Amino acid sequence: MRNGCCERLTELSGSPESQIRRLEAAQLGAEGAASLQNALDMSVASLRNIPPYGHREVLILFAALSTCDPGSIFDSIKAVKEAKV
């Protein structure tokens, strides 16, 4: 989450090693404002098609004092709950 946009760095995978390699290789910078709403919306869109027996988990590490959201964050939180993420 940076510059008001959300970007998925890794594909969905059950392999922690591939996730860690990709995160270590990424040149992550803290530019611009973060949008928590965009991150939640992307999470729901990515995990919506996971079967009910699968894991729909998102880990968000957020270290900002504010968020730059295009709409109501409460609508996104409601969508996350409805999608059982």
C-alpha positions as CSV (number, residue, x, y, z in Angstrom):
1,M,0.0,0.0,0.0
2,R,1.6,3.2,-1.1
3,N,0.8,6.3,-3.1
4,G,-3.0,5.6,-2.5
5,C,-2.8,2.3,-4.4
6,C,-2.5,-1.3,-3.4
7,E,-0.2,-3.8,-5.1
8,R,0.0,-7.6,-4.6
9,L,3.6,-8.6,-4.2
10,T,3.2,-12.3,-4.2
11,E,0.8,-14.8,-5.7
12,L,-1.4,-16.9,-3.4
13,S,0.7,-19.8,-2.2
14,G,1.0,-22.2,0.7
15,S,4.8,-22.0,0.5
16,P,6.2,-19.6,3.1
17,E,9.7,-19.9,1.5
18,S,8.5,-18.4,-1.8
19,Q,6.6,-15.7,0.0
20,I,9.7,-14.8,2.1
21,R,12.0,-14.8,-1.0
22,R,9.7,-12.4,-2.9
23,L,9.4,-10.0,0.0
24,E,13.2,-10.0,0.6
25,A,13.8,-9.3,-3.2
26,A,11.2,-6.5,-3.3
27,Q,12.4,-2.9,-3.2
28,L,9.8,-1.7,-0.8
29,G,9.7,2.0,-0.1
30,A,7.3,4.1,2.0
31,E,6.2,6.6,-0.5
32,G,2.9,8.6,-0.4
33,A,-0.2,7.9,1.6
34,A,-1.4,4.3,2.3
35,S,-5.0,3.2,1.5
36,L,-6.2,0.6,3.9
37,Q,-9.6,0.4,2.1
38,N,-7.9,-0.4,-1.3
39,A,-5.9,-3.2,0.5
40,L,-9.1,-4.7,2.0
41,D,-10.9,-4.5,-1.3
42,M,-8.1,-6.2,-3.1
43,S,-7.9,-8.9,-0.4
44,V,-11.6,-9.7,-0.8
45,A,-11.4,-9.8,-4.6
46,S,-8.4,-12.2,-4.4
47,L,-9.8,-14.5,-1.8
48,R,-13.5,-14.6,-2.8
49,N,-13.0,-17.7,-5.0
50,I,-11.2,-19.7,-2.3
51,P,-13.5,-22.7,-1.4
52,P,-15.1,-22.7,2.0
53,Y,-12.7,-25.3,3.3
54,G,-9.7,-23.2,2.3
55,H,-8.0,-20.5,4.4
56,R,-8.9,-16.9,3.7
57,E,-6.4,-15.0,5.8
58,V,-4.8,-11.6,5.3
59,L,-2.0,-10.2,7.4
60,I,-1.7,-6.4,7.3
61,L,1.2,-4.6,9.0
62,F,0.2,-1.0,9.1
63,A,2.4,1.7,10.6
64,A,0.8,4.9,9.5
65,L,-1.1,7.5,11.6
66,S,-3.8,8.0,8.9
67,T,-5.1,6.3,5.8
68,C,-6.0,7.8,2.4
69,D,-9.2,6.0,1.4
70,P,-11.4,6.7,-1.6
71,G,-14.7,5.9,0.2
72,S,-16.0,4.5,3.4
73,I,-13.7,2.1,5.1
74,F,-16.7,0.6,7.0
75,D,-18.2,-0.6,3.7
76,S,-14.9,-2.5,3.0
77,I,-14.8,-3.9,6.5
78,K,-18.4,-5.2,6.0
79,A,-17.4,-6.8,2.7
80,V,-14.4,-8.5,4.4
81,K,-16.7,-10.0,7.1
82,E,-19.3,-11.1,4.5
83,A,-16.6,-12.8,2.4
84,K,-15.4,-14.6,5.7
85,V,-11.9,-13.3,5.3
